[in-house]
Amino acid sequence: MGGSPKGKTSPSPQMSIPVAEGEEPWTSGELADVRTQLLSDVTAFEQKYLSAQAGLSQLLAEGADVSGRDPADVGSSNFERDQEMSLAANAREMFEQSELALRLFDEGSYGICESCGKPIGKARLQAFPRATMCVSCKQRLERRS
């Protein structure tokens, strides 16, 4: 997958992430913790994605010839394949979210809602570092889906 911005080891001293109204500003330790979590997530989700892809490739290779096989076995193989496809898609999405959040962090635009442009909020980012939308915009998006 590669291409992830893993070069920097810590946030710059003058880096500032916006906070929601009533929240305390980010400390340098909190910024370092968030970046460390994002780096960890990028690595972990990349490995999960690669593993799921390998499992899917194996299932596809094994299940290519269905002639003469019991229909129940074919159905079971199809179910496993669909499950592996779902796991791979989920892992890829989490990897991409983590990579995007890390890139935004390193570019200095982390913590700003991609929808409304307001601060996402410190509490939300500490709980879900991959967030790119504030709670209100994310809820609005999910209601439309």
C-alpha positions in Angstrom: 0.0 0.0 0.0 2.8 2.4 1.0 3.0 6.0 0.4 2.0 6.8 4.0 3.5 9.9 5.6 5.6 8.1 8.3 8.6 10.4 8.1 7.9 12.8 10.9 8.3 11.5 14.4 6.5 14.1 16.4 4.3 17.2 16.0 6.0 20.5 15.4 6.3 22.7 18.6 4.1 25.4 17.1 1.4 23.1 15.7 -2.1 23.9 16.8 -5.2 21.9 16.4 -8.5 23.7 16.8 -10.8 22.8 19.7 -14.5 23.1 20.1 -15.9 25.8 22.2 -15.3 25.2 25.9 -12.4 22.7 25.4 -8.9 23.2 26.6 -6.2 23.7 24.0 -4.1 20.6 22.9 -0.9 20.0 24.9 2.2 18.9 23.0 1.9 15.5 24.8 -1.7 15.1 23.6 -0.6 16.0 20.1 2.2 13.4 20.2 -0.3 10.8 21.6 -2.8 11.4 18.7 0.0 11.2 16.1 1.3 8.0 17.6 -2.2 6.5 17.6 -2.6 7.5 14.0 0.7 5.9 13.0 -0.2 2.8 14.9 -3.6 2.6 13.2 -2.1 3.1 9.7 0.3 0.2 10.3 -2.4 -2.1 11.9 -5.1 -1.5 9.3 -2.6 -1.9 6.5 -1.6 -5.3 7.9 -5.3 -6.3 8.3 -6.0 -5.3 4.8 -3.1 -7.2 3.3 -4.0 -10.2 5.4 -7.7 -10.1 4.2 -6.5 -9.7 0.6 -4.3 -12.7 1.0 -7.2 -14.7 2.4 -9.5 -13.6 -0.4 -6.9 -14.5 -3.0 -6.6 -18.0 -1.5 -10.4 -18.5 -1.5 -10.7 -17.3 -5.1 -7.9 -19.6 -6.2 -9.4 -22.6 -4.3 -13.0 -22.0 -5.5 -12.4 -21.4 -9.2 -13.5 -24.9 -10.2 -17.0 -25.6 -8.9 -17.9 -28.5 -11.3 -18.7 -31.7 -9.5 -18.8 -30.1 -6.1 -21.6 -30.4 -3.7 -23.9 -27.4 -3.8 -23.6 -26.9 -0.1 -19.8 -26.7 -0.4 -20.2 -24.2 -3.2 -22.6 -22.1 -1.1 -20.2 -22.3 1.9 -17.3 -21.2 -0.3 -19.3 -18.3 -1.7 -20.2 -17.2 1.9 -16.6 -17.3 3.0 -15.5 -15.4 -0.1 -18.2 -12.7 0.5 -17.1 -12.5 4.1 -13.5 -12.1 3.2 -14.4 -9.4 0.6 -16.3 -7.5 3.3 -13.4 -7.8 5.7 -10.9 -6.6 3.1 -13.1 -3.6 2.1 -13.6 -2.7 5.8 -9.8 -2.9 6.5 -9.0 -0.9 3.4 -11.5 1.8 4.4 -10.1 2.0 8.0 -6.5 2.1 6.5 -7.5 5.0 4.2 -9.2 6.9 6.9 -6.1 6.6 9.2 -3.8 7.5 6.4 -5.9 10.6 5.5 -6.0 11.7 9.2 -2.3 11.3 9.5 -1.7 13.3 6.3 -4.0 16.1 7.6 -2.2 16.0 10.9 1.2 16.4 9.2 -0.1 19.1 6.9 -1.6 21.1 9.8 -5.2 20.9 8.8 -6.2 18.1 11.2 -9.2 18.7 13.5 -11.2 20.8 11.0 -14.5 19.3 9.8 -14.3 18.5 6.1 -17.9 19.4 5.7 -18.6 22.6 7.7 -15.0 23.8 8.4 -15.6 24.1 12.2 -13.4 22.4 14.8 -14.2 18.7 15.1 -13.5 18.8 18.8 -10.7 17.6 21.0 -12.9 15.0 22.8 -14.1 13.4 19.6 -10.5 13.3 18.1 -9.2 11.7 21.3 -11.9 9.1 21.1 -11.8 8.6 17.4 -8.5 10.0 15.9 -9.5 9.1 12.3 -12.5 11.5 12.4 -12.6 14.1 9.6 -16.1 15.4 10.4 -17.7 16.9 13.5 -20.4 15.0 15.2 -23.2 17.1 13.8 -22.0 16.7 10.2 -21.3 13.0 10.6 -24.8 12.4 12.0 -26.4 14.4 9.2 -24.4 12.3 6.6 -25.5 9.0 8.3 -29.2 10.1 8.3 -29.0 10.6 4.5 -27.4 7.2 4.0 
